[in-house]
Amino acid sequence: MEKYVFYFKEGTSKVFAESTLDKDDIKKLKQEGFKKHHLDFFAESKQDAITKLNAGNQENLDALREFSGNHMVMVVILLITLVVTLLNWNW
């Protein structure tokens, strides 16, 4: 298995086997505006590395969706409680 690294710039991404990149390649990528993704993967091929990255991103999105959903429920309950309290308040 080989270690693969990802570089991103706006809507563009590039994936490389880490062993194929030298300092000049990395410098050129940075000059072109690419930034290294914080995760890298051991994989059999570039496609396998991309699949692993996408799976990891999907897991993160699912966790964020669940986190956001839980907070939305709490906010709705809080708002309902606030409205009921204000309506029952003796002015």
C-alpha positions as CSV (number, residue, x, y, z in Angstrom):
1,M,0.0,0.0,0.0
2,E,1.1,3.5,-0.8
3,K,0.4,6.7,1.1
4,Y,-1.6,9.2,-0.9
5,V,-1.9,13.0,-0.2
6,F,-4.5,15.4,-1.5
7,Y,-4.1,19.0,-2.6
8,F,-7.1,21.4,-3.0
9,K,-7.7,24.8,-4.6
10,E,-11.2,26.2,-4.9
11,G,-13.1,23.6,-7.0
12,T,-10.0,21.6,-8.1
13,S,-8.2,18.8,-6.3
14,K,-5.2,16.7,-7.0
15,V,-4.1,13.4,-5.5
16,F,-0.5,12.1,-5.5
17,A,1.3,9.1,-4.1
18,E,3.5,10.8,-1.5
19,S,6.6,9.0,-2.7
20,T,6.3,10.7,-6.1
21,L,6.3,14.2,-4.7
22,D,9.6,16.0,-4.0
23,K,10.1,19.4,-2.4
24,D,10.0,21.2,-5.8
25,D,6.6,19.6,-6.7
26,I,5.2,20.7,-3.3
27,K,6.6,24.2,-3.7
28,K,5.0,24.5,-7.2
29,L,1.7,23.3,-5.9
30,K,1.7,25.9,-3.2
31,Q,2.7,28.6,-5.7
32,E,-0.3,27.6,-7.8
33,G,-2.5,28.1,-4.7
34,F,-3.0,24.5,-3.7
35,K,-3.2,23.6,0.0
36,K,-2.6,20.2,1.4
37,H,-5.6,18.4,2.9
38,H,-5.1,17.6,6.5
39,L,-5.8,13.8,6.0
40,D,-3.8,11.4,3.9
41,F,-4.6,7.7,3.3
42,F,-2.8,4.4,2.7
43,A,-4.5,2.9,-0.3
44,E,-3.9,0.4,-3.2
45,S,-4.5,3.1,-5.9
46,K,-5.4,6.7,-6.4
47,Q,-9.1,5.7,-6.9
48,D,-9.0,3.8,-3.6
49,A,-7.6,6.8,-1.8
50,I,-10.3,9.0,-3.3
51,T,-12.9,6.6,-2.2
52,K,-11.5,6.6,1.3
53,L,-11.5,10.4,1.4
54,N,-15.1,10.6,0.2
55,A,-16.2,8.0,2.8
56,G,-14.5,10.0,5.5
57,N,-16.1,13.3,4.3
58,Q,-19.5,11.6,4.2
59,E,-19.0,10.4,7.8
60,N,-18.1,13.9,8.9
61,L,-21.2,15.4,7.1
62,D,-23.5,12.8,8.7
63,A,-22.1,13.6,12.1
64,L,-22.5,17.4,11.5
65,R,-26.1,16.8,10.2
66,E,-26.9,14.8,13.4
67,F,-25.3,17.5,15.6
68,S,-27.2,20.3,13.8
69,G,-30.5,18.4,14.0
70,N,-30.1,17.8,17.8
71,H,-29.5,21.5,18.3
72,M,-32.4,22.5,16.2
73,V,-34.8,20.3,18.3
74,M,-33.4,22.0,21.5
75,V,-33.9,25.5,19.9
76,V,-37.5,24.7,18.9
77,I,-38.3,23.4,22.4
78,L,-36.7,26.5,23.9
79,L,-38.7,28.8,21.7
80,I,-42.0,27.0,22.4
81,T,-41.3,27.2,26.1
82,L,-40.5,30.9,25.8
83,V,-43.7,31.7,23.9
84,V,-45.9,29.7,26.3
85,T,-44.2,31.4,29.3
86,L,-44.7,34.9,27.7
87,L,-48.3,34.1,26.9
88,N,-49.1,33.0,30.4
89,W,-47.2,35.9,32.0
90,N,-49.4,38.2,34.1
91,W,-48.6,41.7,32.9
